[in-house]
Amino acid sequence: MLKVGLTGSIGSGKSTVASFFRVLGVPVYIADVEAKKFLFNPEVIALIVDLAGEEVLAEDGSIDRRALASRVFSNPEKLQGLNSIIHPRVRKHFLAWADENNHVPYIIQESAIIFESGFYSMFDLIIVVAAPEEERISRVIQRDGFRREEVISRMENQWPEHLKIEKANFLINNSDHDLVIPQVLKIHQDIIHITQTRSAQKWKT
């Protein structure tokens, strides 16, 4: 079984692409969804409050994600601290999930920060979803209601798109004028071929 990372800058359309792979029967782990679940863990809540202050707490004692984002994304040290709390837990959970799904040719983790977190080294292949910057900004504003400057602030905490593309094994172009499904189908076929080739080589050795 191969571990495949699916990434791209904010607003690139990673989640849409991930859903297409899921339709093809590929197990997909959405790192952002799983990371948010840890925000309800009492131990994690305590660590985040120590890091960012009680201002990030909602009235019910949970983490107010919007308040947390406003405090950490503009502060590199706090962002690094938050990542050090969340990322190891997500990585451990993903590896356990991967073991549970080792009966398929390949699995996917969809994450915006595969490169930034240093997790890219644990993947056999990387798929990058790319789109023009202005289209990405517009998508996030429409989807999340963020102000333009908020979107740009988050972009500044991610690797530039061209660096991700340089390290990718596969590229999916997802501008408003691209047909994405044929690209996904081609990559799916290519990855299946890779898994079959590797299996054949193992039998020979």
N, C-alpha and C positions, 0 to 999 in steps of 0.2 A: 504493500500500500504506500502510495506517495502522499506526502503532505504538501499542499499547494497553498501559497499565500495569495490573496486577492486584495490589492490595495490601490490607492489613488488619492489625489488631493481632495479636500472637502468640496462637495458639489459635483464631483466627477461622474457620479452615478453608479458607485460600487454596489449599493444595495439592489438596484435594479438588475445589474449584471449577475449578482449572486442568486437572485430569484430565478433567473434563466437556468443557471447550473442546477439549482435544486429541482426544477422541472425535469431535468435530464436524469434525475435520480442520484445526484451527487450530494452526500451529506455536507451541509454548510454550517459552520460555526461563526456566528456574528459576534465578534469580540466586544463591540460597543454595548450590545444588549446585555451580554454577560457581565461586563464591567459595571453597568448600572445596578445590577442585582446586588453587587457587593456593597453598594451605598446604603443598604438596609441592614448590613451586618453591624451589630453593636460595637465590636472591636474596631472595625474600619471607621465607623462614625466617630469614635473617640479619638482615633489617630488623626482624622481630618480636622476635627475641632482644634486639636493641639496645633495643627499646622496652620490653619486659616482663620481660626477664631470662631466664637459662637454665632457670629453674624451669618454663617452659612447654614445654620439650622432653621428648618421650617417650624411652624407652630406645633406640629405633632412630634417634633424631635427627630425627624428624618432630615436628610441633607437636601437643601434647596439647591438644585443643580445650576440654576441660573445665577444665584448668588455666588456659588462656588466658582463658577467659570469667570465671573467678573473679578474675582479676587486672585485667581491663579494664572489666568492666561496672559496677564500683563506683568507678571512677576516670574522670571525664569527660575528662581530658586524655589518658589512655592510650587510651580508646575513640576519641577523635577521631584520635589518631595511628594506630591500627589501621585506621580507616576511610580515612585518607589513603593508606595502603598498598594496601588491597584495592579500594576503590571505583573508582579510575581504571582499574585493570586489567580489572575486570568490565565497566565501561562500554565500553571499547575492544573487548573481546571480543564484547559484545552487538551493537554497531554492525556489526561484521564479519559476525556471524551473521545480522543483519537483512538485510544486502546479499545474503546467500546465499539468503534466503527472500523475495525481493521479487516473486515471481511469484504470490503469494496476496493476497486482498483485505486481510487484516490479520494481524498477529502479536501475540503477548502476551509481556510479561515479567512473571513473578510474583516479587514481592519484598516483604518486610515493611517496608522502609525507603525506598520510592520518594520520599516526601515529605521524610523526615529527611535523606536523602543529597543532596537538591536535584535529583535526576534527573527529577523529574516534568515539568520543562519540556521534555524531549525527547520526550514522548509526546503524541499527538494526542487521546487519550481516556484517562480513568482509571476503573477499576472498583474499588470498595471493598467488601470482604466484612466484614460486621459480625455480632457475636454478643454476648449479655450477658456482662459481665465475669466473673461467677462461673463461667459455663459455659466460658469461655476458660481460666480458671485450672485448672479441673478437667481439661480436655482435655490441657493441657500436662503436668500432673502424671502423668496416666495414660499419656501417650504417651512422655514423656522421663524420667520418674522424678525430676523436679526437686522440690525442696521448695517449699512455697508462697511463702516469702520470695524464693527464686531467681526464680520466675516474676514476682512483683511487681517485683523489681529490674529485670528486662528490660522489663517494661511501662513503667516509669518513664523508660526511655531511648527510648521511642517516643512519637510524637504521640498525644494523646488521640483516642479514636475519633471523637468528634463533630467534631473539626477535619478529619479525613480525609473524613468524610461531606460536610462543607460544600464541599470542593474536588472531590468526585467528579462524574463525568458519569453514572455508573450505580451503583446500590447493590444488593447481594445480601444479604438477611437470612438468616443461617445459624444461627439458634437451633435447639435440639433439636426444635422444633415446626414448623419451616419446611420447605416443599418447595423444594429448591434447583434441581432440574433445570428446572422450568418457567421460573424466573427466568433461568437461563442461556440457554435457548432463545430467550426474548424479547429478551435483550440481543444475542445473536448475530444475530438477524434485524434488529434496529435498527442494528447496526454495518454489516452488509452493505448495508442501505438507505443509510446515510451514504456508504459507499464508492461506491455506484452513483450517488448524487446528485452527489458531487464529480467523478466521472469525466465525467458528462454536462455539468457546468458547464465543465470544462476543454475539452471538445470545442467548446462554444459560443464560447469565447473564442479 
